[in-house]
């Protein structure tokens, strides 16, 4: 399964590490020359209607952990859905959310969903994850979205500079076209690859968690994994 990964040390400290840049520092990962959100969204005019009701699938990613693909679907959030988020989460979120700016609702095949709140920059969104209903103090995350010819979707985690290239299920690029198709997204980091052509042989930071003491509290592990999902998508 997929998802945006900042882990090291012991389980009691994982959430704090995930919310900081310690992982990149400890592992000498320098992201300054990776594509920034400003560069990714340069000259982007994003229309949220262009991504709704489409079964998107990730075909390429730029991430320091190996990722398998999964599906994403966007819809226009209903007033009832927005009200549920606002009523239950309004006092929990900092900075406050202008719920009238809720543009999109995202659902995924890995049981992860959330509202995309537009900003004053086209294509730049704040993600309010459904995880916030279960756990307080979830990380503040911003994402960039853009659609490029011939209809691919670029998705970027702005803080951690992680990128994803998606295509409609019926228009997935072939294996020999993956690199060229991914280049249209306009994102770069040294970790670009595809689950379609890459074997999972690289040691993953996430594997450190899997090897920790199995006796650790199940609830704590669930929190860690849910927060980890926030970092990866």
C-alpha positions as a Markdown table, in Angstrom:
| # | Residue | x | y | z |
|---|---|---|---|---|
| 1 | Unk | 0.0 | 0.0 | 0.0 |
| 2 | Unk | 0.9 | 3.5 | -0.6 |
| 3 | Unk | 1.5 | 6.5 | 1.5 |
| 4 | Unk | 3.3 | 10.3 | 1.9 |
| 5 | Unk | 6.6 | 8.3 | 5.5 |
| 6 | Unk | 8.8 | 9.9 | 8.1 |
| 7 | Unk | 9.8 | 7.3 | 10.6 |
| 8 | Unk | 12.8 | 6.2 | 12.7 |
| 9 | Unk | 13.6 | 5.6 | 16.4 |
| 10 | Unk | 11.0 | 3.9 | 18.6 |
| 11 | Unk | 7.3 | 3.7 | 18.4 |
| 12 | Unk | 6.5 | 6.1 | 21.3 |
| 13 | Unk | 8.2 | 8.9 | 19.3 |
| 14 | Unk | 6.9 | 8.1 | 15.8 |
| 15 | Unk | 4.1 | 10.7 | 15.7 |
| 16 | Unk | 6.5 | 13.5 | 16.8 |
| 17 | Unk | 9.0 | 12.4 | 14.1 |
| 18 | Unk | 6.3 | 12.2 | 11.5 |
| 19 | Unk | 5.3 | 15.8 | 12.2 |
| 20 | Unk | 8.9 | 17.1 | 11.9 |
| 21 | Unk | 11.7 | 17.0 | 9.4 |
| 22 | Unk | 13.9 | 14.8 | 11.6 |
| 23 | Unk | 13.6 | 11.8 | 9.3 |
| 24 | Unk | 15.0 | 13.6 | 6.3 |
| 25 | Unk | 17.7 | 15.1 | 8.4 |
| 26 | Unk | 18.8 | 11.8 | 10.0 |
| 27 | Unk | 18.8 | 10.1 | 6.7 |
| 28 | Unk | 20.6 | 12.9 | 4.9 |
| 29 | Unk | 17.7 | 13.5 | 2.5 |
| 30 | Unk | 18.0 | 17.0 | 1.1 |
| 31 | Unk | 14.8 | 18.1 | -0.7 |
| 32 | Unk | 15.9 | 21.7 | -1.5 |
| 33 | Unk | 16.5 | 20.9 | -5.2 |
| 34 | Unk | 13.3 | 18.8 | -5.6 |
| 35 | Unk | 10.4 | 20.4 | -7.3 |
| 36 | Unk | 8.7 | 22.9 | -5.0 |
| 37 | Unk | 4.9 | 23.5 | -4.8 |
| 38 | Unk | 5.4 | 26.9 | -6.3 |
| 39 | Unk | 7.3 | 25.4 | -9.3 |
| 40 | Unk | 4.8 | 22.5 | -9.6 |
| 41 | Unk | 1.8 | 24.9 | -9.8 |
| 42 | Unk | 3.5 | 27.6 | -11.9 |
| 43 | Unk | 1.0 | 28.9 | -14.5 |
| 44 | Unk | -1.6 | 26.3 | -13.4 |
| 45 | Unk | -5.3 | 27.2 | -13.8 |
| 46 | Unk | -7.0 | 24.3 | -12.0 |
| 47 | Unk | -10.7 | 23.6 | -12.5 |
| 48 | Unk | -12.0 | 21.1 | -9.8 |
| 49 | Unk | -14.7 | 19.9 | -12.2 |
| 50 | Unk | -11.9 | 18.5 | -14.4 |
| 51 | Unk | -11.1 | 15.7 | -11.9 |
| 52 | Unk | -14.5 | 14.7 | -10.5 |
| 53 | Unk | -16.3 | 11.4 | -11.2 |
| 54 | Unk | -13.1 | 9.8 | -12.7 |
| 55 | Unk | -11.5 | 6.6 | -11.4 |
| 56 | Unk | -7.9 | 7.8 | -11.1 |
| 57 | Unk | -5.0 | 5.4 | -10.6 |
| 58 | Unk | -1.4 | 6.2 | -9.7 |
| 59 | Unk | 1.0 | 5.1 | -12.4 |
| 60 | Unk | 4.2 | 6.9 | -11.2 |
| 61 | Unk | 5.5 | 8.3 | -8.0 |
| 62 | Unk | 8.4 | 10.3 | -6.5 |
| 63 | Unk | 8.8 | 9.0 | -3.0 |
| 64 | Unk | 11.7 | 7.6 | -0.9 |
| 65 | Unk | 9.6 | 4.6 | 0.0 |
| 66 | Unk | 8.4 | 2.0 | -2.6 |
| 67 | Unk | 4.7 | 2.5 | -3.3 |
| 68 | Unk | 2.1 | 0.3 | -4.9 |
| 69 | Unk | -0.7 | 1.8 | -6.8 |
| 70 | Unk | -4.2 | 2.6 | -5.6 |
| 71 | Unk | -7.3 | 4.4 | -6.8 |
| 72 | Unk | -8.5 | 7.9 | -6.1 |
| 73 | Unk | -11.9 | 9.4 | -6.8 |
| 74 | Unk | -12.9 | 13.0 | -6.4 |
| 75 | Unk | -16.4 | 14.5 | -6.0 |
| 76 | Unk | -18.0 | 17.8 | -5.2 |
| 77 | Unk | -18.8 | 17.7 | -1.5 |
| 78 | Unk | -22.4 | 17.9 | -0.5 |
| 79 | Unk | -23.6 | 20.6 | 2.0 |
| 80 | Unk | -24.4 | 17.7 | 4.4 |
| 81 | Unk | -20.8 | 16.4 | 4.2 |
| 82 | Unk | -19.3 | 19.8 | 4.7 |
| 83 | Unk | -21.6 | 20.4 | 7.7 |
| 84 | Unk | -20.5 | 17.2 | 9.3 |
| 85 | Unk | -16.8 | 18.2 | 8.9 |
| 86 | Unk | -17.4 | 21.7 | 10.2 |
| 87 | Unk | -19.6 | 20.7 | 13.2 |
| 88 | Unk | -17.3 | 18.0 | 14.4 |
| 89 | Unk | -13.9 | 19.5 | 13.6 |
| 90 | Unk | -14.2 | 23.3 | 13.6 |
| 91 | Unk | -12.8 | 23.7 | 17.1 |
| 92 | Unk | -10.1 | 21.1 | 16.5 |
| 93 | Unk | -8.4 | 22.6 | 13.5 |
| 94 | Unk | -5.7 | 25.2 | 13.6 |
| 95 | Unk | -5.6 | 27.5 | 11.7 |
| 96 | Unk | -9.4 | 27.8 | 11.3 |
| 97 | Unk | -11.0 | 26.5 | 8.2 |
| 98 | Unk | -13.3 | 28.5 | 5.9 |
| 99 | Unk | -15.7 | 25.7 | 5.1 |
| 100 | Unk | -17.2 | 27.6 | 2.1 |
| 101 | Unk | -13.9 | 27.0 | 0.4 |
| 102 | Unk | -14.4 | 23.2 | 0.4 |
| 103 | Unk | -13.9 | 22.4 | -3.3 |
| 104 | Unk | -13.4 | 18.6 | -3.5 |
| 105 | Unk | -14.0 | 15.4 | -1.5 |
| 106 | Unk | -11.5 | 12.7 | -2.1 |
| 107 | Unk | -12.0 | 9.0 | -1.5 |
| 108 | Unk | -9.3 | 6.3 | -2.0 |
| 109 | Unk | -9.2 | 2.5 | -2.3 |
| 110 | Unk | -7.0 | 2.4 | 0.9 |
| 111 | Unk | -9.8 | 3.7 | 3.1 |
| 112 | Unk | -8.5 | 7.3 | 3.3 |
| 113 | Unk | -10.6 | 10.3 | 2.5 |
| 114 | Unk | -10.8 | 14.0 | 3.0 |
| 115 | Unk | -11.9 | 17.5 | 2.0 |
| 116 | Unk | -9.8 | 19.7 | -0.2 |
| 117 | Unk | -10.1 | 23.3 | 0.9 |
| 118 | Unk | -9.0 | 25.8 | -1.8 |
| 119 | Unk | -6.6 | 28.6 | -1.1 |
| 120 | Unk | -5.9 | 31.8 | -3.0 |
| 121 | Unk | -3.5 | 30.0 | -5.3 |
| 122 | Unk | -5.1 | 28.0 | -8.1 |
| 123 | Unk | -4.5 | 24.2 | -7.5 |
| 124 | Unk | -3.2 | 24.6 | -4.0 |
| 125 | Unk | -5.3 | 23.0 | -1.3 |
| 126 | Unk | -5.4 | 22.3 | 2.4 |
| 127 | Unk | -6.4 | 18.7 | 3.1 |
| 128 | Unk | -8.8 | 18.0 | 6.0 |
| 129 | Unk | -8.5 | 14.3 | 6.4 |
| 130 | Unk | -11.2 | 12.0 | 7.8 |
| 131 | Unk | -8.5 | 10.8 | 10.2 |
| 132 | Unk | -9.2 | 14.1 | 12.1 |
| 133 | Unk | -12.4 | 12.5 | 13.3 |
| 134 | Unk | -10.4 | 9.9 | 15.2 |
| 135 | Unk | -7.3 | 11.7 | 16.3 |
| 136 | Unk | -6.5 | 15.3 | 17.3 |
| 137 | Unk | -3.5 | 17.3 | 16.2 |
| 138 | Unk | -3.2 | 15.7 | 12.8 |
| 139 | Unk | -0.6 | 17.4 | 10.6 |
| 140 | Unk | -1.3 | 20.5 | 8.6 |
| 141 | Unk | -1.0 | 19.4 | 5.0 |
| 142 | Unk | -1.2 | 21.2 | 1.7 |
| 143 | Unk | -1.4 | 19.6 | -1.7 |
| 144 | Unk | -1.0 | 20.8 | -5.2 |
| 145 | Unk | -3.3 | 19.5 | -8.0 |
| 146 | Unk | -3.1 | 20.1 | -11.7 |
| 147 | Unk | -4.3 | 18.4 | -14.9 |
| 148 | Unk | -1.9 | 18.2 | -17.9 |
| 149 | Unk | -2.3 | 16.9 | -21.4 |
| 150 | Unk | -3.5 | 14.4 | -22.5 |
| 151 | Unk | -5.5 | 14.3 | -19.2 |
| 152 | Unk | -3.1 | 13.1 | -16.5 |
| 153 | Unk | -3.4 | 14.3 | -12.9 |
| 154 | Unk | -0.5 | 15.6 | -10.9 |
| 155 | Unk | -0.7 | 15.4 | -7.1 |
| 156 | Unk | 1.9 | 16.8 | -4.8 |
| 157 | Unk | 2.4 | 16.8 | -1.1 |
| 158 | Unk | 3.9 | 20.3 | -0.7 |
| 159 | Unk | 5.6 | 20.0 | 2.7 |
| 160 | Unk | 7.5 | 16.8 | 2.0 |
| 161 | Unk | 7.8 | 17.4 | -1.8 |
| 162 | Unk | 6.3 | 14.0 | -2.8 |
| 163 | Unk | 4.7 | 13.7 | -6.2 |
| 164 | Unk | 2.2 | 11.4 | -7.9 |
| 165 | Unk | 1.2 | 11.0 | -11.5 |
| 166 | Unk | -2.3 | 9.6 | -12.1 |
| 167 | Unk | -4.4 | 8.7 | -15.1 |
| 168 | Unk | -8.0 | 7.6 | -15.7 |
| 169 | Unk | -8.2 | 3.9 | -15.4 |
| 170 | Unk | -9.2 | 3.5 | -19.0 |
| 171 | Unk | -6.3 | 5.6 | -20.2 |
| 172 | Unk | -3.4 | 4.2 | -18.2 |
| 173 | Unk | 0.0 | 4.6 | -20.1 |
| 174 | Unk | 1.7 | 1.4 | -21.2 |
| 175 | Unk | 4.9 | 0.3 | -19.5 |
| 176 | Unk | 7.1 | 1.7 | -22.3 |
| 177 | Unk | 5.4 | 5.1 | -22.0 |
| 178 | Unk | 5.6 | 5.5 | -18.2 |
| 179 | Unk | 8.6 | 7.8 | -18.0 |
| 180 | Unk | 7.5 | 10.0 | -20.8 |
| 181 | Unk | 4.0 | 10.2 | -19.4 |
| 182 | Unk | 5.2 | 11.0 | -15.9 |
| 183 | Unk | 7.5 | 13.8 | -17.3 |
| 184 | Unk | 4.4 | 15.7 | -18.3 |
| 185 | Unk | 3.5 | 16.2 | -14.7 |
| 186 | Unk | 6.4 | 18.6 | -14.2 |
| 187 | Unk | 7.7 | 17.1 | -11.0 |
| 188 | Unk | 11.3 | 16.0 | -10.2 |
| 189 | Unk | 13.0 | 14.2 | -7.3 |
| 190 | Unk | 15.7 | 11.5 | -7.4 |
| 191 | Unk | 13.1 | 8.9 | -6.3 |
| 192 | Unk | 10.9 | 8.8 | -9.4 |
| 193 | Unk | 9.7 | 5.3 | -10.3 |
| 194 | Unk | 6.6 | 3.2 | -11.0 |
| 195 | Unk | 5.2 | 0.1 | -9.3 |
| 196 | Unk | 4.7 | -1.2 | -12.8 |
| 197 | Unk | 8.4 | -1.5 | -13.5 |
| 198 | Unk | 10.1 | -1.3 | -10.2 |
| 199 | Unk | 10.7 | -4.3 | -7.8 |
| 200 | Unk | 10.4 | -3.7 | -4.1 |
| 201 | Unk | 14.0 | -4.3 | -3.1 |
| 202 | Unk | 15.0 | -1.0 | -1.6 |
| 203 | Unk | 15.1 | -0.9 | 2.2 |
| 204 | Unk | 12.2 | 1.2 | 3.3 |
| 205 | Unk | 11.9 | 3.6 | 6.3 |
| 206 | Unk | 8.5 | 2.1 | 6.8 |
| 207 | Unk | 10.0 | -1.4 | 7.3 |
| 208 | Unk | 11.6 | -0.1 | 10.5 |
| 209 | Unk | 8.1 | 0.1 | 12.1 |
| 210 | Unk | 7.2 | -3.4 | 10.9 |
| 211 | Unk | 10.2 | -4.9 | 12.7 |
| 212 | Unk | 9.5 | -3.2 | 16.0 |
| 213 | Unk | 8.2 | -5.1 | 19.0 |
| 214 | Unk | 4.9 | -6.8 | 18.1 |
| 215 | Unk | 3.7 | -6.4 | 21.7 |
| 216 | Unk | 3.4 | -2.6 | 21.3 |
| 217 | Unk | 0.0 | -1.2 | 21.9 |
| 218 | Unk | -2.4 | -1.8 | 19.0 |
| 219 | Unk | -4.0 | 1.6 | 19.3 |
| 220 | Unk | -0.7 | 3.4 | 19.2 |
| 221 | Unk | 0.3 | 1.4 | 16.1 |
| 222 | Unk | -3.0 | 2.3 | 14.4 |
| 223 | Unk | -2.4 | 6.0 | 15.1 |
| 224 | Unk | 1.1 | 5.8 | 13.7 |
| 225 | Unk | 0.0 | 4.1 | 10.5 |
| 226 | Unk | -2.9 | 6.5 | 10.0 |
| 227 | Unk | -0.6 | 9.5 | 10.4 |
| 228 | Unk | 1.9 | 7.9 | 8.1 |
| 229 | Unk | -0.8 | 7.7 | 5.5 |
| 230 | Unk | -1.1 | 11.5 | 5.7 |
| 231 | Unk | 2.5 | 11.9 | 4.9 |
| 232 | Unk | 2.5 | 9.6 | 1.9 |
| 233 | Unk | -0.5 | 10.5 | -0.2 |
